[in-house]
Amino acid sequence: MIEEVIRVQNTELEIKEENEIHEKPITFTEKLYVYDNIGHTSLEPHQCRHCGKDFTNNSELIIHMSIHTGDKPYQCSYCGKDFLRKSDLKRHMKTHTKEKTYRCSQCDEAFSHNNILKSHMKKHTGDKPLHCSQCDKSFSFNVHLKSHMRIHTGEKPYQCSLCEKAFSQNSNLRAHMRKHSGEKPYQCSLCDKAFSCNSTLKKHTRTHTEEKSYKCLFCGKAFSLNSYLVIHMGTHNVEKPYKCSQCEKAYSGKSQLKVHIRTHSEEKPYQCSHCEKSFLLNGNLISHMKTHTGVKPYQCTHCDKAFTHNGDLKKHMKTHT
């Protein structure tokens, strides 16, 4: 019995010394469980009285007990956040100190945690061990696979609080919310236009740079906007299941038919914010906006003249030939 009391005191002393570092006392409940289980050997289980789970040593039991008692003995000295394990506190502390000890061997990036480095390394190795069960796509990260799976399931867990729209991705909801708030944080560096999402800015920038990312699979012709490509695709002899109810025209894509129907209704949904003009296509509005901004991105290579539209530059180039 005396030996058991000594062991209890020593155990409590160790806990006290460990705890003084973090300035949070071990609860009486935890001390009691240390005493109750002190008679077990390392081969015998230490059992939780709440749920009956067995552990091989007291330290594991004490950590487990916090689940029932809610005790988190390790406190952050910067923000006061509490943690169940010392290792969790150490990891958390790096968010305050900005310490990044885990350095990538392939590039200059460094990380605060080893698991973040491991995830980053997949970018270099191209390792994609997570396979979609519905198609042949693979992913490096579980979060990307989960996000992708919503395409197949149709799940849209992100609901707008101001209207009935729902989205499969949180980023799409955030972009949508800017339509309600009117926020447009993505500013074009070549004109005064601003956009609610970065992808729209990228599309718009192509109208200045003449970058043509959308290529026709039939003839190889490229376009700066997908809407232009969709319209162009209708010129090829492909199946055209989308028929106009007001005339004999038919189209290969639903979006093409939608644009065509506007010629009957005279709907011009793209309104200029500087004047009263409106347009059938967004691309036409973008082209028109240059007349207000004064931006002339099309520069003649033979003289100092510059033009608002590429067509005007082509006409001008003939004066040099």
Backbone hydrogen bonds, N-H to C=O, Kabsch-Sander energy under -0.5 kcal/mol:
donor,donor_aa,acceptor,acceptor_aa,energy
5,V,1,M,-2.2
6,I,2,I,-2.4
7,R,3,E,-2.2
8,V,4,E,-2.3
9,Q,5,V,-2.7
10,N,6,I,-2.7
11,T,7,R,-2.4
12,E,8,V,-2.7
13,L,9,Q,-2.4
14,E,10,N,-2.4
15,I,11,T,-2.2
16,K,12,E,-2.6
17,E,13,L,-2.9
18,E,14,E,-2.4
19,N,15,I,-2.3
20,E,16,K,-2.1
21,I,17,E,-0.6
21,I,18,E,-0.5
22,H,19,N,-1.2
23,E,19,N,-1.0
24,K,19,N,-1.0
31,K,27,T,-1.7
32,L,28,F,-2.6
33,Y,29,T,-1.9
34,V,30,E,-1.7
35,Y,31,K,-2.2
36,D,32,L,-2.8
37,N,33,Y,-1.4
38,I,35,Y,-1.3
40,H,37,N,-1.6
44,E,41,T,-1.1
46,H,55,F,-4.2
47,Q,45,P,-0.6
48,C,53,K,-2.7
52,G,48,C,-1.9
55,F,46,H,-1.4
61,L,57,N,-1.5
62,I,58,N,-3.0
63,I,59,S,-2.0
64,H,60,E,-2.4
65,M,61,L,-2.6
66,S,62,I,-0.9
66,S,63,I,-0.7
67,I,64,H,-1.9
68,H,64,H,-0.6
68,H,65,M,-0.8
69,T,65,M,-2.7
70,G,66,S,-2.5
74,Y,83,F,-2.1
75,Q,73,P,-0.7
76,C,81,K,-2.9
80,G,76,C,-1.5
83,F,74,Y,-2.5
89,L,85,R,-1.5
90,K,86,K,-2.4
91,R,87,S,-2.0
92,H,88,D,-2.3
93,M,89,L,-2.5
94,K,90,K,-0.8
94,K,91,R,-0.7
95,T,92,H,-2.1
96,H,93,M,-1.2
97,T,93,M,-2.1
98,K,94,K,-1.5
102,Y,111,F,-2.3
103,R,101,T,-0.9
104,C,109,E,-2.6
111,F,102,Y,-2.7
117,L,113,H,-1.6
118,K,114,N,-2.4
119,S,115,N,-1.7
120,H,116,I,-2.3
121,M,117,L,-2.3
122,K,118,K,-0.7
122,K,119,S,-0.9
123,K,120,H,-1.9
124,H,120,H,-0.5
124,H,121,M,-0.7
125,T,121,M,-2.3
126,G,122,K,-1.9
130,L,139,F,-2.2
131,H,129,P,-0.7
132,C,137,K,-2.6
139,F,130,L,-2.8
145,L,141,F,-1.6
146,K,142,N,-2.7
147,S,143,V,-1.8
148,H,144,H,-2.3
149,M,145,L,-2.4
150,R,146,K,-0.7
150,R,147,S,-0.7
151,I,148,H,-2.1
152,H,148,H,-0.6
152,H,149,M,-0.6
153,T,149,M,-2.3
154,G,150,R,-2.1
158,Y,167,F,-2.3
159,Q,157,P,-0.9
160,C,165,K,-2.9
167,F,158,Y,-2.6
173,L,169,Q,-1.4
174,R,170,N,-2.3
175,A,171,S,-2.1
176,H,172,N,-2.2
177,M,173,L,-2.5
178,R,174,R,-1.0
179,K,176,H,-1.7
180,H,176,H,-0.7
180,H,177,M,-0.5
181,S,177,M,-2.0
182,G,178,R,-2.4
183,E,178,R,-0.5
186,Y,195,F,-2.2
187,Q,185,P,-0.9
188,C,193,K,-2.9
195,F,186,Y,-2.5
201,L,197,C,-1.4
202,K,198,N,-2.3
203,K,199,S,-1.9
204,H,200,T,-2.3
205,T,201,L,-2.6
206,R,202,K,-1.1
207,T,203,K,-0.5
207,T,204,H,-1.6
208,H,205,T,-1.3
209,T,205,T,-2.1
210,E,206,R,-1.7
213,S,211,E,-0.6
214,Y,223,F,-2.4
215,K,213,S,-0.8
216,C,221,K,-3.1
220,G,216,C,-1.4
223,F,214,Y,-2.3
229,L,225,L,-1.5
230,V,226,N,-2.6
231,I,227,S,-1.9
232,H,228,Y,-2.4
233,M,229,L,-2.5
234,G,230,V,-0.7
234,G,231,I,-1.0
235,T,232,H,-2.5
236,H,233,M,-1.3
238,V,236,H,-2.2
242,Y,251,Y,-2.3
243,K,241,P,-0.9
244,C,249,K,-2.9
251,Y,242,Y,-2.7
257,L,253,G,-1.6
258,K,254,K,-2.1
259,V,255,S,-2.0
260,H,256,Q,-2.3
261,I,257,L,-2.5
262,R,258,K,-0.8
262,R,259,V,-0.7
263,T,260,H,-2.0
264,H,260,H,-0.6
264,H,261,I,-1.0
265,S,261,I,-2.1
266,E,262,R,-1.6
267,E,262,R,-0.7
270,Y,279,F,-2.0
271,Q,269,P,-1.0
272,C,277,K,-2.8
279,F,270,Y,-2.3
285,L,281,L,-1.4
286,I,282,N,-2.5
287,S,283,G,-2.0
288,H,284,N,-2.2
289,M,285,L,-2.5
290,K,286,I,-0.7
290,K,287,S,-0.7
291,T,288,H,-2.1
292,H,289,M,-1.2
293,T,289,M,-2.0
294,G,290,K,-1.8
298,Y,307,F,-2.1
299,Q,297,P,-0.9
300,C,305,K,-2.8
307,F,298,Y,-2.5
313,L,309,H,-1.4
314,K,310,N,-2.3
315,K,311,G,-1.8
316,H,312,D,-2.1
317,M,313,L,-2.5
318,K,314,K,-0.8
318,K,315,K,-0.7
319,T,316,H,-2.0
320,H,317,M,-1.2
321,T,317,M,-0.8
